[in-house]
Amino acid sequence: MRFNRKMTPYINDFPPESLPISSIDNIPEPPLNENYSYNKELQRILYGKQLLFENLPHSIEEIHQHYENSYISYRKGIIKTKSKIVCAKCGNKDRSLFASFPCARCGEKECTYCRKCIMMGRVSECTPLIGWCGPDSVRDLTGNPLEWAGTLSPGQQVASDQVKQAVIESKELLVWAVCGAGKTEVLFEGINTALAIGKRVCIATPRTDVVLELGPRLKAVFPGIQVAVLYGGSEDRHLQAPLTIVTTHQLLRFYKAFDTVILDEVDAFPYTADETLQYAVRQSRKETSSMIYLTATPSQKWQNECRSGKRNFFTIPARYHRHPLPVPDLKWCGNWEKSLKKDKLPSAITYWIRKRLDNQKQCLLFLPKIDKMEKVLTILRKTYPKIQAVHAEDPDRKDKVQMMRNKEIPMLLTTTILERGVTFPNIDVAVLGAEDRIFTESALVQIAGRVGRSSQFPSGDITFFHYGKTESMIKAQKQILKMNTEAKKKGLINH
């Protein structure tokens, strides 16, 4: 596609003076024609988004007519200077993730495109990003859309008030809440406040399974409003809703869309390792907006910022059931990998497992690598044939987790895939090979957080079996002890 000086698009028969959009220095902004009869369907699809022509079911002529009347904006998809190339959609600046091809759409022999976000449509030098700059769609205010009969614990209530204040004042806030503190319920009043005054709210999380879990919960407590649930393959992708629950990947489609963004599991993979997802979150916010971060395990950098006063934060150091967090026991088990090569388990591990399974107590055993997990499974099945194992690529993972919930299997071996997002009411947990690099402070705190979540079974055993203590193990143990101390000082636990 090429454009002339008046930004008229051409897909063939290019006039001599036409250029790809990235070669146009300044894209004109026509004056708003308030009398123009705009297409409300186009408004619904485009508001707060950045899409490509091929994402829209409308003709190029109709889209361009909206541009001429200042209801639609064009932005360069690729920004190219002598020294750098940037993809405006995903923020990619890595030259190795750009490529060029002879482009039939613009006629250039070398048209540069971004390989980083190509799964969501190709953005090239001749690709405009299309957004809505006309009037916002009118939304009916529901007054008080929250319908929830539950009550918050004292710790949750103070955090809820802080979230509400951050929403009202368009500020940033980190809610540092222990695993099982009830973070979702803490958000209800803040979301309610935003929706009641016509704000658009987004809850984003790195993982699809969390989106699928949050969708029904929030639809149940906000039954009077539309809730869009967006993930790869979702049918809600064109739904214009006041409350959107989304994977961080899907935020690449949004641009200055939300008044309040709530980012759950801010420390989780892949968000922490992918600058594109962090860029997507920033792009999705309006210039004046509130940003709420939720995590049980902030990074060391964020912990330091909290302690030095550089970051606005609030802690919930206790679970709603008012029992302290189970503290990990660090146990040396010798060279466990050498034992595995001899088709044996260290005696400390064997004793731990036998003690639980012989007493019908379900347990989880975390391992650092799939091949090691499969080896342990083979050894254990000689005595306990019903034991199962799961990992990220396991097609039966969800079924096995459900079997564990149904108490059909006594024990589950797992990689770090189950470190968060799963709850079993009465369970003991161990880590074998806790010294491995994959078991960071954050991962170990999350793993420990699987234990004692239920008010009926608020305690349990968490053991890190190791062949040498690591800083991550010690830090994880200290963080949990520190939260229990703080909770006791604040009167949030009974014991």
C-alpha positions in Angstrom: 0.0 0.0 0.0 1.2 3.5 -0.8 -0.2 7.0 0.0 -0.1 10.3 -1.8 0.5 13.6 0.0 -3.2 13.8 1.0 -2.9 10.3 2.5 -5.1 8.7 -0.1 -4.3 5.0 0.0 -3.5 3.0 -3.2 -3.2 -0.8 -3.5 -2.3 -0.7 -7.2 -1.7 1.8 -10.1 0.5 3.8 -7.8 0.8 7.6 -8.7 4.5 8.6 -9.2 4.5 10.8 -6.0 3.1 8.1 -3.7 5.1 6.6 -0.9 4.9 3.8 1.7 3.6 5.3 5.0 7.0 5.0 6.8 8.6 7.3 4.2 6.1 10.1 4.9 7.6 12.6 7.4 4.4 14.0 8.9 1.1 12.3 8.6 -1.6 15.1 8.2 -4.4 15.3 10.8 -7.6 16.5 9.0 -10.0 18.8 10.9 -12.9 17.0 12.7 -16.1 17.1 10.7 -18.7 16.9 13.5 -21.5 16.5 11.0 -20.0 13.4 9.4 -22.2 10.3 9.8 -19.7 7.8 11.0 -20.0 4.0 11.0 -20.8 2.9 14.6 -19.7 -0.7 13.9 -16.3 0.6 12.8 -16.2 2.7 16.0 -17.0 -0.3 18.1 -14.2 -2.4 16.5 -11.5 0.3 16.5 -12.0 2.2 19.7 -8.9 1.8 21.8 -7.2 -0.5 19.3 -4.4 -0.5 16.8 -5.4 -2.8 13.9 -4.4 -3.4 10.3 -6.5 -3.0 7.2 -6.9 -6.7 6.9 -8.3 -7.0 10.4 -11.3 -4.8 9.4 -14.3 -6.1 7.5 -14.8 -2.6 5.9 -13.6 -1.3 2.5 -10.4 0.8 2.2 -12.6 3.6 0.8 -14.9 3.7 3.8 -12.0 3.6 6.2 -10.2 6.4 4.4 -13.4 8.5 4.3 -13.4 8.3 8.1 -9.7 9.4 8.2 -10.6 12.4 6.0 -13.2 13.4 8.5 -10.8 12.9 11.4 -12.6 9.8 12.9 -9.8 7.4 12.2 -6.0 7.9 12.6 -3.1 6.4 10.7 0.2 5.7 12.4 3.4 4.3 10.9 3.7 0.6 11.6 7.5 0.7 11.2 9.5 3.7 12.2 12.8 3.8 10.3 15.7 6.2 10.8 19.4 6.0 9.7 20.4 4.5 13.1 17.4 2.3 14.1 14.2 0.5 13.2 11.3 0.3 15.6 8.0 -1.6 15.3 5.3 0.7 16.6 3.0 -2.2 17.3 5.2 -4.4 19.6 8.1 -2.0 20.3 10.7 -4.4 18.8 14.1 -2.7 18.2 16.2 -5.8 17.6 17.5 -5.6 14.0 17.8 -9.4 13.8 14.0 -9.6 14.2 13.3 -7.5 11.1 13.5 -8.8 7.6 12.8 -7.4 4.1 10.9 -8.8 1.1 9.8 -7.7 -2.4 6.3 -6.3 -1.5 3.4 -6.6 -3.9 1.4 -4.2 -1.7 3.7 -1.3 -2.1 5.9 -2.2 -5.1 9.1 -1.8 -3.2 11.9 -4.3 -3.8 12.8 -4.2 -0.1 10.0 -3.6 2.3 11.0 -4.2 5.9 8.7 -6.0 8.3 8.7 -7.1 11.9 9.1 -10.8 12.6 8.6 -10.4 16.4 4.8 -9.8 16.2 4.0 -11.5 12.9 1.7 -14.0 14.5 -0.7 -11.1 15.0 -0.5 -9.9 11.4 2.5 -8.6 9.4 3.5 -5.0 10.1 5.7 -3.6 7.4 7.0 -0.3 6.1 3.9 0.2 4.1 1.5 -0.9 6.9 -0.5 1.8 8.7 -1.7 1.1 12.2 -5.4 2.2 12.2 -7.0 3.6 15.4 -10.2 5.4 16.3 -9.9 9.2 17.2 -13.5 10.1 16.9 -16.0 10.2 19.8 -16.1 7.5 22.5 -19.0 5.2 22.4 -21.7 6.2 24.9 -21.9 3.7 27.8 -24.8 3.5 30.2 -23.6 3.9 33.7 -25.0 1.2 36.0 -24.5 3.1 39.3 -23.2 0.2 41.4 -22.5 -2.8 39.1 -20.9 -4.9 41.8 -23.1 -7.7 43.2 -21.0 -9.6 45.8 -22.2 -10.7 49.2 -18.8 -11.7 50.6 -16.8 -9.9 53.2 -13.1 -9.0 53.2 -10.6 -9.8 56.0 -9.1 -6.7 57.7 -5.9 -7.0 55.6 -8.0 -7.3 52.4 -10.2 -4.4 53.4 -7.2 -2.0 53.8 -5.7 -3.1 50.5 -9.1 -2.7 48.8 -9.3 0.9 50.0 -5.8 1.5 48.7 -6.8 0.1 45.2 -9.9 2.2 45.2 -7.9 5.3 46.0 -5.4 4.6 43.3 -8.2 4.2 40.7 -9.8 7.5 41.7 -6.5 9.4 41.7 -5.1 7.6 38.5 -2.0 6.5 40.4 0.2 3.4 40.3 0.1 0.8 43.2 1.7 -2.5 43.9 -0.3 -4.9 45.9 2.2 -7.4 47.4 0.0 -10.1 48.8 1.0 -13.6 50.0 -0.2 -16.7 48.0 -3.8 -17.4 49.0 -4.5 -13.9 50.4 -7.5 -13.4 48.2 -6.1 -10.8 45.7 -9.1 -11.1 43.3 -11.6 -10.1 45.9 -9.4 -7.1 46.9 -10.0 -5.7 43.3 -13.8 -5.8 43.4 -14.4 -2.4 44.9 -11.8 -0.6 42.8 -13.2 -2.1 39.6 -16.7 -1.1 40.8 -15.6 2.5 41.4 -14.1 2.7 38.0 -17.1 1.2 36.2 -19.5 3.4 38.1 -17.9 6.6 36.7 -17.7 5.3 33.1 -14.0 4.2 33.1 -12.8 1.2 31.0 -11.0 -1.4 33.1 -8.5 -4.1 32.0 -7.3 -7.1 34.0 -4.2 -8.5 32.3 -2.2 -11.7 33.1 0.5 -13.5 31.3 -1.2 -16.9 31.4 -4.3 -18.1 29.5 -5.5 -20.5 32.3 -5.7 -17.5 34.7 -7.8 -15.5 32.2 -10.2 -18.5 31.8 -10.5 -18.8 35.6 -11.1 -15.0 36.1 -13.7 -14.7 33.4 -16.6 -16.6 35.1 -15.7 -15.1 38.5 -15.9 -11.5 37.4 -19.0 -12.1 35.2 -20.7 -13.5 38.4 -20.0 -10.4 40.5 -20.6 -7.9 37.7 -23.6 -9.5 36.1 -25.1 -6.3 34.7 -22.2 -5.4 32.4 -20.4 -6.9 29.4 -17.1 -8.6 30.2 -14.8 -9.4 27.3 -12.5 -12.4 27.8 -9.5 -12.3 25.4 -6.9 -14.9 24.7 -5.6 -16.6 21.5 -8.6 -17.9 19.6 -11.2 -16.0 21.7 -14.5 -15.1 20.2 -14.7 -11.8 22.1 -11.9 -10.1 20.1 -14.2 -7.4 18.7 -16.4 -7.0 21.8 -16.3 -3.4 23.2 -16.7 -4.0 26.9 -16.3 -1.8 30.0 -14.4 -4.7 31.7 -11.8 -6.7 29.7 -9.9 -9.7 31.0 -6.9 -10.4 28.7 -3.6 -12.2 28.3 -0.7 -9.7 28.0 -0.1 -10.9 24.4 -3.5 -9.7 23.4 -2.8 -6.2 24.6 -0.7 -5.7 21.5 -4.0 -5.0 19.7 -4.8 -2.1 22.1 -3.7 1.5 22.1 -4.6 4.1 24.7 -7.7 2.1 25.5 -8.0 1.7 29.3 -8.4 4.1 32.3 -7.4 1.4 34.7 -5.0 -1.5 34.0 -4.6 -4.3 36.6 -1.7 -6.5 35.9 -1.9 -9.8 37.8 1.2 -12.0 38.4 3.5 -9.2 37.3 6.5 -11.5 38.2 5.3 -14.4 36.0 6.9 -15.8 32.8 6.7 -14.8 30.0 5.9 -11.2 31.1 9.1 -10.7 33.1 11.3 -11.9 30.2 9.6 -10.2 27.3 10.0 -6.5 26.7 7.3 -6.7 24.1 4.6 -7.6 26.6 5.8 -4.8 29.0 5.5 -2.4 26.0 2.0 -3.7 25.2 0.9 -2.9 28.8 2.2 0.6 28.5 0.6 1.2 25.1 -2.8 0.0 26.3 -3.1 2.7 28.9 -4.6 6.1 28.4 -2.3 9.0 29.1 -4.1 9.6 32.4 -4.8 6.2 34.0 -4.3 4.1 37.0 -2.0 1.0 37.1 -2.4 -1.7 39.7 0.2 -4.5 40.0 -0.5 -7.7 41.8 2.1 -10.3 43.0 3.1 -12.5 45.8 6.7 -12.4 44.7 8.0 -9.1 43.4 11.5 -9.0 41.9 14.5 -8.0 44.0 14.5 -4.7 42.1 10.9 -4.0 43.0 11.4 -5.1 46.6 14.3 -2.6 46.9 12.1 0.1 45.4 9.4 -0.6 47.9 11.8 -0.5 50.9 13.4 2.8 49.6 10.1 4.5 49.1 10.4 4.7 45.3 7.4 2.5 44.7 3.9 3.0 46.1 2.9 -0.4 47.6 0.8 -2.2 50.1 1.3 -5.6 51.6 -1.3 -8.3 52.6 1.0 -10.5 54.7 -1.7 -13.0 55.8 -4.2 -15.3 54.2 -7.9 -14.7 54.7 -8.2 -17.7 57.1 -5.9 -16.0 59.7 -3.4 -18.8 59.9 0.4 -18.3 59.3 2.1 -19.3 56.1 3.7 -22.7 56.2 7.5 -22.2 56.4 9.7 -24.3 54.2 12.0 -26.9 55.8 15.4 -27.1 54.0 16.7 -30.7 54.0 20.0 -32.0 52.5 19.4 -35.2 50.5 22.8 -35.9 49.1 23.6 -36.3 45.4 20.1 -37.2 44.2 21.0 -37.2 40.5 23.7 -39.9 41.2 21.0 -41.9 43.0 18.7 -41.7 40.1 21.3 -43.1 37.8 21.3 -46.2 40.0 17.4 -46.3 39.8 17.2 -45.2 43.4 15.8 -42.2 45.4 17.6 -40.6 48.3 16.3 -42.2 51.6 15.1 -38.8 52.9 12.8 -38.5 49.8 11.6 -42.0 50.0 10.7 -41.6 53.7 8.9 -38.3 53.0 6.8 -39.8 50.2 6.0 -43.1 52.1 4.9 -41.2 55.2 2.3 -39.3 53.2 1.0 -41.9 50.8 0.7 -44.6 53.5 -1.5 -42.2 55.5 -3.6 -41.2 52.4 -2.2 -37.7 52.4 -2.0 -36.2 48.8 1.3 -34.6 47.8 3.1 -32.7 45.1 6.7 -33.2 44.2 8.4 -30.5 42.1 11.4 -31.4 39.9 13.7 -29.2 37.8 13.7 -31.2 34.6 11.3 -33.4 32.7 13.8 -36.3 32.1 14.5 -36.4 35.9 10.8 -36.3 36.6 10.1 -39.3 34.3 12.9 -41.2 36.0 11.5 -40.6 39.5 8.0 -41.6 38.2 9.3 -44.9 36.9 10.9 -45.6 40.3 7.8 -44.6 42.4 5.3 -46.5 40.2 6.9 -49.8 41.2 5.3 -49.2 44.7 2.6 -46.7 43.9 1.3 -47.3 40.4 -1.4 -44.6 40.4 1.1 -41.7 40.6 1.1 -39.3 37.6 3.4 -36.6 36.3 2.7 -33.4 34.4 4.7 -30.8 32.5 3.9 -27.8 30.1 3.8 -29.9 26.9 1.7 -32.7 28.4 -1.6 -32.9 26.4 -3.3 -34.5 29.4 -2.2 -31.9 32.0 -5.6 -30.5 32.7 -7.1 -33.9 33.1 -4.4 -35.1 35.5 -4.8 -31.9 37.6 -8.6 -32.6 37.8 -7.9 -36.2 38.8 -5.7 -34.8 41.6 -8.5 -32.5 42.7 -11.0 -35.4 42.6 -8.5 -37.4 44.8 -8.3 -40.1 42.1 -4.5 -40.0 42.3 -2.4 -39.9 45.5 0.6 -37.9 44.2 1.5 -35.7 41.3 5.1 -35.1 40.0 5.5 -31.8 38.2 7.8 -29.2 36.8 7.4 -25.5 37.7 4.3 -25.4 35.5 2.2 -26.0 38.7 4.0 -23.4 40.8 1.0 -21.1 40.5 -2.6 -21.0 39.5 -3.6 -24.4 41.1 -5.2 -25.1 44.5 -5.6 -28.4 46.2 -7.3 -28.1 49.6 -5.2 -30.6 51.7 -1.8 -31.2 50.4 1.9 -31.5 51.3 4.6 -30.3 48.9 8.3 -31.1 48.3 10.9 -29.9 45.9 13.6 -32.3 44.8 16.7 -30.6 43.5 15.8 -27.2 45.0 19.4 -26.1 44.3 18.7 -26.0 40.5 18.7 -22.5 38.9 15.1 -22.8 37.8 14.0 -22.7 41.4 14.4 -18.9 41.9 13.3 -17.2 45.1 10.0 -16.3 43.4 9.4 -19.9 42.2 10.1 -21.3 45.6 7.8 -18.8 47.4 5.0 -19.7 44.9 5.6 -23.4 45.4 5.4 -23.0 49.2 2.2 -21.1 48.6 0.4 -24.3 47.4 0.3 -25.5 51.0 -2.3 -24.6 53.6 -4.6 -22.5 51.3 -7.9 -23.9 52.5 -9.5 -22.7 55.7 -10.4 -26.3 56.5 -6.7 -27.4 56.1 -4.7 -24.2 56.8 -1.4 -25.9 57.5 0.8 -28.5 55.8 4.4 -29.5 55.1 6.7 -27.8 52.6 10.2 -29.2 52.2 13.0 -28.2 49.9 15.3 -31.2 49.4 18.7 -30.1 48.1 22.3 -31.0 47.4 23.5 -27.7 48.8 21.6 -24.6 50.0 21.3 -21.7 47.6 20.6 -18.0 48.1 17.2 -18.4 46.5 16.2 -21.0 49.1 17.3 -18.9 52.0 15.7 -15.8 50.6 12.4 -17.6 50.0 12.4 -18.9 53.6 13.2 -15.4 55.0 10.5 -13.8 52.9 7.8 -16.2 54.2 9.0 -15.7 57.8 9.0 -11.9 57.4 5.4 -12.0 56.1 4.3 -14.1 59.1 6.1 -11.6 61.5 4.4 -8.6 59.8 1.0 -10.4 59.9 1.4 -11.1 63.6 2.3 -7.4 64.3 -0.8 -6.2 62.4 -3.0 -8.7 64.2 -3.9 -10.5 61.0 -3.2 -14.1 62.2 -4.5 -15.9 65.3 -1.5 -18.1 66.0 
